[in-house]
Amino acid sequence: MKEAMLYEKLSDGRVHCYLCAHECKIGPGRKGVCQVRENQDGTLYTLVYGRTIAKHVDPVEKKPLLHFYPGSRTYSVATPGCNFRCQWCQNADISQMPRERHLMAGTEASPEEIVSAAQQNRCRSIAYTYTEPTIFFEYSYDTAQAAHEEGLANVYVTNGFMTEEMLETFDPCLDAANVDLKAFDDEVYREHVGARLQPVLDSLKKMKALGVWVEVTTLVIPDLNDDPEELRQIAGFIADDLGPETPWHISRFRPAYEMRDRSMTPLSTLQEAQAIGEEAGLHYIYVGNVPGESNTVCHACGQTLIHRSGYRIVDNLVDEDGGCPNCSTEVAGVGMAGS
């Protein structure tokens, strides 16, 4: 165990955790919503520091991040736990493990060991992913600092439900993030996730203000968040509040966890969402979880810039200055230039 960061002790023995937007006030012997931060005699401890439940080498495109060092490898790590309870979670076996099975499984790995493993596997970055990285903040923070010292970038794949204090503390070690914007309806967040919408929107805007490269993913679920008007609200928020250069990943839902009674998202719905994104003025829209190619195209002239087959880059035509070879329009992202 390790004493947590971002909390304060209250006079009655409780602690106030302000790591995520739940801002739990936790009594002695109790845990927060995430189930991995515990008040022991007035001191808040993280129960998952260094406890890795998953370690993998992934293409960065799998996160998905298509405009952040395309074609590079990222070393993906996770601990058990989450501050959400998404009914469709595809990683529920590890994200909900502390809540449902009262387990903190995993193998010990220090931040230095994670960085060393990333280097040995020729990774350009470390991704904190699979479960919600905010809940293992102290571990990711120490690892991220060690990673920066060795020239590695840091990526969060996150639900975006952190506080402004957390993001300011992490700055400048957080280089990129893919944020799940699950809906644009607060009731959906409350009923199906156990959270609220506004803190996610605030986090997205804060990340952009801090200079973090941001990409947004929306899992389109039939009869939950697939109404065209709601998709327009999401696309409009991305275009107006984050900028039209922000990639939007529209992903196909597949039945999982507690939501196995719904069918997969029709391709026609995803195509309609893509058209809505284009109408909103978004430059880069990608359809995920479907067969086919996720090519990056110049928004100005239509030139195919990066040709992908699955997660593999077949060809990268972005010029050495990070622009379109046909019209010289800048291609938004980090490390976009082709070889």
N, C-alpha and C positions, 0 to 999 in steps of 0.2 A: 504494500500500500504506500501511497505517497500523498502528502497533504495537497489538497486541491488549490488551484488559483481561482481568482475572480469570485470571491465570496466574502461576507463579513459576518462576524459573530454578533448575535443579538443578546440582549440582557437576560432573556428568560431561558437560555441554554439552546435556543434554536439558532440556525444559521440561515443566512439569506444568500442563495446561490444566484449570481447574475451572469452565468456563462451563456445560457440560452434564454429564449424569450419566455419560457415558462416561469423563470425567476422564482424557483421553488423556495419556500421557507420551510426548513426541514427540522423536525424535532429530534431530540437525542435518540439514537438507536434506529432512526428511520432513514430511508433513502429518498432521493428525488424521483421525479417522473421517469427519468432515464434508467433508474434502478442500478446505476453503477457509481453513484456518488452518495456517500453515507456520512451522517453526522455521528461521530463517536466522541461523546463527552464534550460537546461544544466545538469540536474541530471537524472540518469537512475533509474527507479523504476520497480520492479516486481509487476505485477498486480494480481498474483495468490497465494501470500504467505498465507498459512493456508486455502486456498479455496479448499476444497476437493470435487471432483465430484464423487468419488467412494471410498468406504471402505468395504473390504471383508476379511474374513478369508479363506485362500486357503491352500490346500496341496502344499508344496514347489515343488512337481513334476509337478504342473500345470504351472510353470513359463516359460519353463520347466527347472528345475535343478534336475538332478537325482543323482548327486554326491556331494550334499551339505546337510548335515544332513537329509538323506533320511527318509521319514516317518514323518517328523516334519511339523508343521503348520507355515505359514507365514502370517502376517497381511499386506494386500495389499492396497495401497493408490495411488490416482492420483489426479491431478488438470486438468483443461481444457488446451488444447494447444499442439502444436507439431512444431518442426522445419523441419519436412518432410511433403510431400504431396503425400504419397503413394496411387496410384490409386486403390489398392486392400485392403485398410485399413479396418479391421473388427471392429475397434473402432472409426470410423470417426465421429460418432455423438458427441463424446466428444473431440477427438483429433483436429478436424477441427472446433469446435464450435466458437472459437474467430475469425477465418478467415471468415467463411461462414455465421455465424449468429450474429457476433459482440457481443457475450455474454461471461460473465465470471461467469457462474453459479457455484453453489456449496455451501456447508455449512462450517462455520468456525470451525476449530479444531486446537488447538495449538500443537506444537511438543510434549509437555508433555502429552496432552490428547491422542495423537496417541500412544505413548509409553505405557500409562496406559491401553488403550484398547487392545493393543497387549498382555500385561501381563495378563489381565483378561481373554483373550481367549486362554491362555496357548500356545502362539506362541513362536517359537525359534528365529524368525527373523522378520524384517519389509521389505517388498518389495515395491519399488517405480516402478510402472508398469502401464499398460493399455494405458497411453499416454507416451510421451517421458519424463523421469524424469529429463533430463538435463535442460529442460526449467523451471522447478520449483526447481532449484538447491538450492537456499537459504533456502527454506522450507525443502527440503530433507537433507540438510547439518545440519541444527539445530536439526532436528529430529534424524538424525543418531548419532550425538554426545550424545544426551539424551539417545538414545537406548543403546549405548556402555556403558554408565555409569550404566545402569541396566542389563548389561550382554546379551543384545540382539544383534544379527548380522544384517547387512544391505545388501540388495540385489538390484541391478539395473537390470531391464529388459529394454534394451536400443537399439537404432539404432547405437550407437557407434560414433556419430558425435560430440563429445565434443573435447575440446582442451586439450593439455598436461597440461596447467596451471590449468584447472578445475580438472583433475585427481590428480594432485599433491596437490591441496588444499584439496580435499576430503580425500586423504590418511592420516591416516590409517583407516578411518571409513567405507570404502567400502570393504566388505568381499567377495562378490561374484557378478557375473554378467552373465546374458545370453544376448549375443549380436547377433542381426540380421545381418548376412552377406547376403544381399539381392541378390547379383550378383557379378560376377567378371569382370564386364564390366562397365567402367566409363560412357558410353553413356546411359546404362540402368538407372543408378543413375540419370543422368542429365535429361533424358526425362520423366521418370516415377515417380521419387521421388523428384526431385528438389534439388539435392545435388551432392556430388562427392564420388568416391570410396576410394581414398587414405587416407583421414582422418580417415575412419573407420578402415582400416588396421593398421594405426599408433596407434589408440586408443587400438585396441586389443593387439598389442605388448607392449604398455605402461602398460596396466593393468597387463599383465603377469609379466612384470619387477617389478611392485609394489607389487607383491604377491597376487593379487586378484585371487580368484578361478573363472575361465572362462569356460563357455560352449557356443557353437556357434549354432545358428539356421539358416537354409536356407529354406525358403518357395519356393518349386519348382513349378514354374508356366509354363504351356505349352506355347511353342513358345516364351518364354521370357528369361528364364535362365536355361532351361532344356537340353541344348546341352551337350553331354557327355564330350567334351573338356573343357567347362567352369566348369562343375562339378569337373573334374580332377584338374583344377586350384584352386578351392576352397579347395578341400581335400588336395592338395599339400601344399597350404599356411598354413592350420591348422597344418599339420604334421611337416613341416619344420620350420615355424616361431613361432608357439605356442607350439608345442610339441605333439607327438602322443597320449599322455594321455588326451588331450583335447576332451571332448565329442562333437560329431557332431549330431545335431538333424535335420533330413531331414523331413520336414513337407509337408503334402498334401494341395495343394491350393483348396479353395472353392470360387466360385464367390462371390464378395462383392464390395460395394461402386461403383466406376466408372469402374470396370472390371467385369461386370456380363455377358459379351458376351463370356467368355471362359469356357470350361468345366473343371471339376475337373481333377487333375493330375492322370493319369493312374497308377495303382499299379505297372505295369511293369517298369515305369520310376523310381519310388522310389526304387524298387529292384535293378535296374541298378546303381542308385546313391549309394546305400549301398555297392554294389560290388566294385564300384570305390573307396569308402572310405577305404574298406578293402585292396585293392591293394595299396593304398597310405600308408598303415601301421597304420591307426588310430585304437586305441584300443577299443573305445566305440562309436558305431554308433546306433542311435535310429531313427525309423520311426514314425512320429507323425501324428495326425489327421486321423488315420485309426483304425478300430477295431483290437483288439488283445493285445498282451502283450509287454511291453517294459522292458524286463529283462536285468539285468546287468550280463554279462558273463566274466569270467576270460579270458583275451586275451592270456594267456600262455598255459592253459590246457583245456579251454572250459567249465569248471565247471560253472553252473548257481549259481550266488552269491546272487542276489536279485531278487525274483520272485514277479512281480507286476500284479495286475488285475486292469486295468485302472490306476487311480492315487493311488490306495491302495496297500500297501506292504503286500503280503501274507506271505513271509518268507525272512529273511535276514540272510544269512549264513556267512557273512564276520566275521572273527575271531576278538577277542578283540584287537589284534595288528593291525587291518586294512588290513589283508591279506587273501588270498584264503585259505580255510581250506584244500584244496586238494594238492596244490603245494607251498603254502606260498608266492606266488607272491603278491607284494603290490597292493592294489586296490586304484587307484588315487581318490582323493577327500578330503572332509572335513567332519569329523563326520560320517565316513562310517561304523564303527564297529557295528555288530548286537547286539541284547540284549541277 
